[in-house]
Amino acid sequence: MNLPPRNLLVIMDDEHDKRRIGCYGAQSAHTPHLDRLAHGGTRFTSAYTNSPICVPARACFATGRHVHETGFWDNAIAYDGSVPSWGHALQAAGVECVSIGKLHYVDDRASTGFDRQILPMHIEEGVGDLFGLVRDPPPARPQCRDLAERIGPGETSYIRYDRDITSQTCDWLRERGASRNAAPWVLFCSYISPHSPLVAPPEDFALHPLSGIAPIKRRAAGFSHPWWDAFNDCYTFDRWFADDHARFTAIASAMGLGTFVDRNVGRVLAALEAAGLADSTRIAFVSDHGANLGARGLWGKSNMYEESAGVPLILAGPEVPAGAVCKTPVSLIDFFPTILDGCGVSPGDGRAGESLWDIARAADRGERTVLSEYHAAGGLSAVYMLRSGDFKYIHYTGFRPELFNLVQDPQELNDLAQDAGHAPLLDQFESRLRAMLDPEAVDRQAKADQQRLIDRHGGRASILARGSTSYTPAPGEKAELFKN
């Protein structure tokens, strides 16, 4: 499809479970601005991250390539500009490209494709989460208690950071509107909320009474899986909550942070309108990955269930179908051709992604396959996910897989991999995965790269003694290290 070149505003937030957004069916959510954006545009129901953890996900988003193709495996091996990004392609074509907010790349000195980085957040001290490199076996994460205890209404540096991102974005749009320069531009506005700590502005927390929080999804009694046993001994978040009242408080906080993001998005969209740019600008809203929020006793992300691997994705603006819902499976790597296509720049060949503008305007292709992979903290071995048609296949390297029918079982409570009748479908999915990559070889490569980095930083014992952070510090803030 040949689109007329337009401005593009990409808004990304962090760790947002799409099921906590009103337009995705969350009746208790207060997200009027996102709901309005979806009503006037196209909402994708089967959108996924290519890796359910921040740094690899954002590298996939930037490069249009999967994790196994680039080697940005985890939160200590960050995008450094060595693989061309859509920003590089825009720069080569003379299209202005600016970021405001979280990038989570290696640092602000690397050439990653932006003409300007305003208020950038990158990995901590250029080294990131060294603790997460240690996977054989994964050690208990000492910061888990912090997530369970820092909850409820209040103020954090992340909240202040997001307010600054909104102010800078609105200022940029006003200045751009006043310049009357007709050349297309791309602005990447990237929030940290609703990422933990699960502390929400009091006015947003108050909109989500604990009595309205749905019961927490639990695993079936007797569930046992070696990969998950190791993961749950590493990420012990749920063990630190005093009771379900505390868990509901944490969930209400996350929903309050979702409302906080929504209010910031509303301010940005109002600034776009006031600057006279709404008619010449397309908009994309997406998250880098989801959040478990207690489902199955899990918090954070780092797995392939819908809460964690699924993401909200909305397109709006000129040439975008209004009031539409797209069921075609898509992922973050599709943004590479999408952004370039929308600016009249050829994306070239060699990448698996497709333009979301084309997908939104075409008939649903439920059989399209998307891939996600995880090679990071807590994982004994690599995990891969394929979504195609009604089904999701999860491949735990060296361990038994899982299979879910997301149409009949959207809560993923019935693992069909345990049913002999689904053995042929399991074989088909595994064959499809192996046609894309060698699961064992990729797992070995990730671990070898991680071990080299472990050795460079003094070895396993040195890294464990150093401790681990709960969160990447906001710009100007120093990280807090927790130790076992």
C-alpha positions, 0 to 999 in steps of 0.5 A: 500500500502506498501511503501519503507521507505523514508525521508520526507520533509513536507513544509507548508505555511500559509493562501494560497488560492490555486487559487493564484498558477499557477498550480491551474490555476492562470495565473497571478501567479509567482510560478514556483517552486511549478508549477514544483513540481506539474508537477513532482508529484501529485496535489490534487484539493479537499484538505481542512483544518479541521478548517479554522484558524491557531491553530486548523488547525495545531492541526488537522494536528499534531494529525490526529483528528478533532477539536471536538475530541480534543478540540483545538477549537481556537487560544487560545487553542493550541496543547499541546502534550496531544493527540498523534501526528505523531511526537510522533509515529515517536519518538517511532519508532526511526525516526528523526523528526525536525521542522523549523519554525511556529508550533503555538502550546502552547509553546516550552516546551510541548512534541509535537513530535519533536526531535528539534524545530528550530526557532519555532513560538508558540501562543503569550505568551502561551495564544494566541488570548484571544479576539477571545474567546469572541463569545456571541456576538462577539465584533468588532476586533480592529486590522481590520484597521491594515490589510487594511492600512499595504499593498504594497511593503516593509519589515516585520518581517515575511519576515525576519523570513521566510528567516531565516527558509529557511536558517536554512532548507538549512543548515539542509539538507546540514548537513544531506546529509553530514552525510551519515546516511541512516536512514529515517527522517522527516523534517517539514519546516513551513513558515508564508507567505503569511499570512498577513500583506499584505506587500510583498518584492518589487521585488515580488510585482512588478510581480503582477501589479494591472491592472492584478488583477481580479475583486473582487467577491461580494455577491449578492445584498440583501444577509442577514444571521444572522450568517454572520451579526454578523461575519461581525460586528466582522471582519470589515476588508473590511470597512477600505479599502479606495477604490478598488485600496487599495483592489487590492494593498492588493491582489497584495501583497498577490500574491507577498508573494506567489511568495516570498514563492515560491522562498523560496521553490525553495531554499529548493528544490535546497538544497535537490538536492545539498545534494544528498537527492532528490532521497531518499526523498518524498516531501509534500507541503500544507497550513494550510488554505486558504485566502479570499482576498476580496472575498464577502467582506471577508479577512483573513480566518474563513469560509467554502468557497473555498478561505478559507477552500480549501488548495493547496496540492502537493506530489512529489518524489519516488513512487508518480505518476508524472504529476497526478491530484487527485480529491478525497476529502482529508484533513489535518487529512490525514497527520497522516497516510501519514507521518507514512506510508511513514516512514514505521511506522504503524499509528494504528487504530482509526483515520479517515484519510487515507494515501495520498500515497494510495489515489494518486495512486488509482482511484478518489473517489469523494464520499469520505467525508471530514469534516471541523469545525469552533468554533472561533472568530466571530462565533455566533455558530459552523459552519461545512462543508462537501465536498462530490462528486460535493457538499459542505454543510455548516451547521451554527448551529441554522441558515439556511445552504448553499449548493453549486455544486462546479462543476457547480458553482466553485465560490459558487455564487448560494446557492442551499439550497434556492431551494426546489428541493434540500431539500432531498440532504440537509437532506442527508448531515445533516444526514451524519453530525449528524452521525459524531457528534452532532452539538449542543452538540459540539457547547455547549462544545466549548463555555463552554471550552472557557468560562472557559478560559475567566473566568480564565483571568478575564472575558469578560470585562478584555479581551476586555480591554486588546485588540487584536493583529493583528498577532502572533509575530515572534520569538524575537518580541513583540506583538502589542495590538490594542484596541477599 
